[in-house]
Amino acid sequence: MPYTDLPPDHPAARTAELLEEPADFDAFWDETLRTARETGSDPVVRPVSDSPLTTLDAYDVRFAGWAGDPVAAWLLVPSEAGEPLPTVITYIGHSGGRGRVVDHLLYASAGYAHLVVDSRGQGHDTPDPHPDGGTHWVHGHMTRGIESPHAHYYRRLVTDCVRAVDAARTIPHVDPRRIVVQGASQGGGLALAVAGLTGDRIAGALPDVPFLCHIRRGAETATEGPYTELVDHLRHHDPCATERVFTTLGYFDGVHFARRATVPALFSADLMDPVCPPSTVLAAFRAYAEKKDIREWPFGDHAGGRGATAVEHLRRLRAHPRLRAS
């Protein structure tokens, strides 16, 4: 590795074991997901009547997320696809949403069903109507509900992403045995969370430059992006708040989700990344409990391999006997 934000002999560069997880981490997520699955109804799937696409069919999907809130998604499938297809579920980077159907042509063009999940309160199609636990000074999503994991924004967003898998498994175009979760930056962190929370409901994960991994290290080293929200927040609060803040965020840290993963994964890391410093990504990679590989981009600046990453993904999917599209 030609570059990293940590020297090779630094303990955090070698292991994520020093990152302590909340004692009730599993109980917290078991209760969160159990409660979420008690609300809502079956997903609603409607054709996009004004789609400009001729070789792909596009559908507007609405499914029940946190507290039964409707979450928007796009579903794209190859036209005239016969049997249920291997499926990629994509989660979106920070401050983005599902956008337009024409923004997401890769996987369906390669023969996969593709579900693109909107991010509540970030995109334009899924509002986040919930209060944030009495937080009066909020800089961004990282600090929404920071006083308690029960009120934190990412509890709702991660729950939405797990419920997207539940919803996808009921859609006729989707083969429920062949689902892969994918995303970059925030989307990569969400893919890791889903890999740690869904067990055998998915078949693989493709987290690129994942955000929300070793969050404290990210706050200490990132020079751009959402981690800097934490720095700004802590500068304006009593120093005693620091441990409380990172205790809350521990319930959403990709390192802890990675320890619980049961499906193979292909990571990527940008070794000159100012947004998700490579040490944070490598912490999650090393903690990942199943078969794993990582593609390192030595001069990547958070955009990674760009189009080359897509090629890597398709090669990985086609090499997997269960995930190869016909």
C-alpha positions in Angstrom: 0.0 0.0 0.0 1.8 3.2 -1.2 -0.2 5.6 1.0 -2.3 5.5 4.2 -3.3 8.0 6.8 -1.6 5.8 9.5 2.0 4.6 9.7 2.2 0.8 9.3 3.2 0.2 13.0 0.2 2.1 14.4 -2.2 -0.3 16.3 -5.3 1.1 14.5 -3.7 0.3 11.2 -3.4 -3.3 12.0 -6.6 -4.2 13.8 -10.1 -3.0 14.7 -10.1 -4.9 18.0 -9.4 -1.8 20.0 -12.8 -0.4 19.0 -15.2 -1.4 21.7 -18.8 -2.0 20.8 -21.9 -1.3 22.9 -22.8 -4.2 25.2 -26.4 -4.2 24.0 -25.6 -3.8 20.3 -27.4 -7.0 19.2 -30.4 -6.5 21.5 -30.7 -2.9 20.2 -30.9 -4.0 16.6 -33.0 -7.1 17.3 -35.6 -4.9 18.9 -35.3 -2.2 16.3 -35.9 -4.6 13.4 -38.6 -6.6 15.1 -40.6 -3.4 15.8 -40.1 -2.2 12.2 -41.3 -5.5 10.7 -44.5 -5.2 12.7 -45.6 -2.1 10.7 -46.4 -1.3 7.1 -47.7 -3.4 4.3 -46.5 -5.1 1.1 -44.4 -3.0 -1.3 -46.3 -1.1 -4.1 -44.7 -1.5 -7.5 -45.9 0.6 -10.4 -44.5 1.0 -13.9 -42.9 4.3 -14.7 -45.2 5.5 -17.5 -42.9 8.1 -18.9 -39.7 6.2 -18.8 -37.5 7.0 -21.9 -35.8 3.6 -21.7 -36.4 1.0 -24.4 -34.4 -2.0 -23.3 -35.0 -1.7 -19.6 -38.3 -1.6 -17.7 -38.5 0.9 -14.8 -40.8 0.8 -11.8 -41.5 3.1 -9.0 -41.4 1.2 -5.7 -42.7 2.3 -2.3 -42.1 0.0 0.7 -42.5 0.4 4.5 -39.4 1.5 6.3 -38.8 2.7 9.9 -42.2 3.1 11.7 -44.0 2.1 8.5 -42.9 5.3 6.7 -43.1 4.9 2.9 -39.6 4.7 1.4 -39.1 5.3 -2.4 -37.0 3.2 -4.7 -36.5 2.6 -8.4 -36.6 -1.0 -9.8 -35.0 -1.5 -13.2 -35.1 -4.8 -15.0 -34.1 -6.0 -18.5 -37.2 -5.8 -20.8 -38.9 -9.1 -21.3 -36.9 -10.7 -18.5 -38.4 -14.2 -17.9 -37.6 -15.8 -14.6 -36.8 -14.0 -11.3 -33.3 -12.4 -11.6 -30.3 -12.0 -9.4 -30.7 -8.6 -7.9 -28.4 -5.7 -6.8 -29.8 -3.4 -4.1 -28.0 0.0 -4.1 -27.8 2.5 -1.2 -27.0 6.1 -1.9 -24.1 8.3 -0.8 -24.5 11.1 1.8 -26.8 14.0 0.7 -28.1 12.1 -2.3 -31.3 10.3 -3.2 -32.5 7.9 -5.8 -32.4 10.6 -8.5 -33.8 9.6 -11.9 -34.1 6.2 -13.5 -31.6 7.2 -16.2 -29.0 7.6 -13.4 -28.9 3.8 -12.7 -28.5 1.8 -15.9 -25.4 -0.4 -15.2 -26.7 -3.4 -13.4 -30.0 -3.9 -15.3 -28.1 -3.5 -18.6 -25.9 -6.3 -17.4 -28.9 -8.6 -16.9 -29.7 -7.9 -13.2 -32.7 -6.6 -11.4 -31.6 -3.4 -9.7 -33.4 -1.8 -6.7 -32.1 1.8 -6.0 -33.2 2.9 -2.5 -33.9 6.5 -1.7 -32.4 8.0 1.6 -34.9 9.5 3.9 -34.4 13.2 4.5 -31.6 13.3 1.9 -33.3 12.6 -1.4 -36.4 14.3 -2.7 -38.9 11.4 -2.6 -38.6 10.1 1.0 -39.2 12.7 3.8 -38.0 12.0 7.4 -40.9 13.3 9.6 -39.4 12.2 12.9 -38.0 14.4 15.6 -34.5 13.9 16.7 -34.6 13.3 20.4 -34.6 16.9 21.6 -31.5 18.0 19.7 -31.6 21.8 19.5 -28.4 22.4 17.6 -28.0 20.1 14.5 -25.3 20.6 12.0 -26.1 17.6 9.8 -27.3 14.0 9.7 -24.4 12.8 11.9 -25.6 14.8 14.9 -29.4 14.4 14.5 -30.5 12.7 17.7 -27.0 12.4 18.9 -28.1 12.2 22.6 -29.4 8.7 22.2 -29.1 5.8 19.7 -32.9 5.3 20.0 -33.4 8.8 18.5 -30.5 9.0 16.1 -31.1 9.5 12.4 -29.1 6.5 11.3 -31.3 4.2 13.3 -34.1 5.1 10.9 -32.0 5.0 7.7 -30.3 1.7 8.5 -33.7 0.2 9.3 -35.0 1.5 5.9 -32.1 -0.3 4.2 -32.8 -3.6 5.9 -36.5 -3.3 5.1 -35.5 -2.8 1.4 -34.2 -6.3 1.4 -37.4 -7.6 3.0 -39.4 -5.8 0.4 -37.2 -6.9 -2.5 -37.6 -10.5 -1.6 -41.4 -10.2 -2.2 -41.1 -8.6 -5.7 -41.7 -11.1 -8.5 -38.8 -9.8 -10.6 -36.4 -10.6 -7.8 -34.9 -14.0 -7.0 -34.8 -13.8 -3.1 -31.9 -16.3 -2.9 -29.6 -14.0 -5.1 -29.6 -10.5 -3.6 -26.4 -8.4 -3.3 -26.2 -5.1 -1.5 -24.0 -2.3 -2.9 -23.2 1.3 -2.3 -20.4 3.8 -2.1 -19.4 6.1 0.8 -22.6 6.4 3.0 -24.1 3.7 0.7 -21.1 1.5 1.4 -21.6 1.9 5.1 -25.3 1.1 4.8 -24.4 -2.0 2.7 -22.1 -3.2 5.5 -24.9 -2.6 8.1 -27.3 -4.7 6.0 -24.7 -7.4 5.6 -24.4 -7.6 9.4 -28.1 -7.5 10.1 -29.7 -9.7 7.4 -27.8 -13.0 7.6 -28.6 -15.3 4.8 -31.3 -13.0 3.4 -28.6 -11.7 1.0 -25.9 -13.5 -0.9 -23.1 -10.8 -1.0 -22.0 -7.3 -0.4 -20.1 -4.7 -2.5 -19.1 -1.8 -0.1 -17.1 0.9 -1.8 -15.1 3.4 0.3 -17.6 2.8 3.1 -18.5 5.7 5.4 -19.6 5.2 9.1 -16.6 2.9 9.8 -14.5 3.5 12.9 -16.4 6.7 13.2 -14.2 8.2 15.9 -11.1 7.7 13.7 -13.0 9.3 10.9 -13.7 12.4 13.0 -10.0 12.5 14.0 -8.6 12.4 10.5 -11.1 13.3 7.8 -10.6 16.8 6.3 -13.8 16.9 4.2 -17.3 15.5 4.3 -19.7 14.4 7.0 -17.2 13.4 9.7 -16.3 17.1 10.0 -19.8 17.7 11.2 -18.8 15.8 14.4 -15.7 17.9 14.9 -17.8 21.1 14.5 -20.4 19.8 16.9 -17.9 18.8 19.6 -16.1 22.1 19.4 -19.3 23.8 20.5 -20.2 21.5 23.3 -18.8 20.6 26.7 -15.9 18.2 26.5 -17.8 15.8 28.6 -20.2 15.2 25.7 -17.5 13.5 23.6 -17.8 10.1 25.0 -21.6 10.3 24.9 -21.5 11.2 21.3 -19.2 8.3 20.3 -21.2 5.9 22.5 -24.3 6.8 20.5 -22.6 6.5 17.1 -21.2 3.1 18.2 -24.6 1.5 17.4 -24.1 2.5 13.7 -20.4 1.8 13.2 -19.6 -0.4 10.2 -16.8 -2.2 12.1 -19.4 -3.8 14.5 -21.7 -4.7 11.6 -18.7 -6.2 9.7 -18.0 -8.6 12.6 -21.5 -10.1 12.1 -21.4 -10.5 8.3 -22.1 -14.0 6.9 -21.8 -13.3 3.2 -18.7 -12.7 1.0 -17.7 -9.1 0.2 -15.6 -7.0 -2.1 -14.5 -3.7 -0.6 -12.7 -0.8 -2.1 -10.6 1.9 -0.4 -9.1 5.1 -1.8 -5.7 5.6 -0.2 -5.8 9.4 -0.6 -9.4 9.8 0.6 -10.1 13.0 2.6 -13.7 12.0 3.2 -13.4 8.3 4.3 -9.8 8.0 5.3 -8.4 4.6 4.4 -7.7 3.5 8.0 -11.4 3.7 8.7 -12.2 1.5 5.7 -9.5 -1.0 6.5 -10.8 -1.2 10.1 -14.1 -2.5 8.8 -12.4 -4.8 6.2 -10.2 -6.4 8.8 -13.2 -6.9 11.1 -15.3 -8.4 8.3 -16.2 -12.0 9.4 -16.7 -13.7 6.1 -14.7 -14.2 2.9 -13.5 -10.8 1.7 -11.3 -9.0 -0.8 -10.4 -5.4 -1.2 -9.4 -3.2 -4.1 -7.2 -0.4 -3.1 -6.9 2.7 -5.4 -3.5 4.2 -4.5 -4.3 7.7 -5.7 -8.1 7.6 -5.2 -9.6 10.7 -3.6 -13.0 9.3 -2.7 -14.1 8.7 -6.3 -12.0 5.5 -6.3 -11.6 3.6 -9.6 -14.6 5.4 -11.1 -15.7 3.2 -14.0 -13.2 0.6 -13.2 -15.0 -0.1 -10.0 -18.1 -1.0 -12.0 -16.1 -3.4 -14.1 -14.8 -5.0 -10.9 -18.3 -5.4 -9.6 -19.6 -7.1 -12.7 -16.6 -9.5 -12.8 -17.2 -10.4 -9.2 -20.9 -11.0 -9.7 -20.3 -13.1 -12.9 -17.7 -15.2 -11.1 -20.2 -16.2 -8.4 -22.2 -19.3 -9.6 -25.3 -18.1 -7.8 -25.1 -14.5 -9.0 -24.3 -14.8 -12.6 -26.9 -13.2 -14.9 -28.0 -15.1 -17.9 
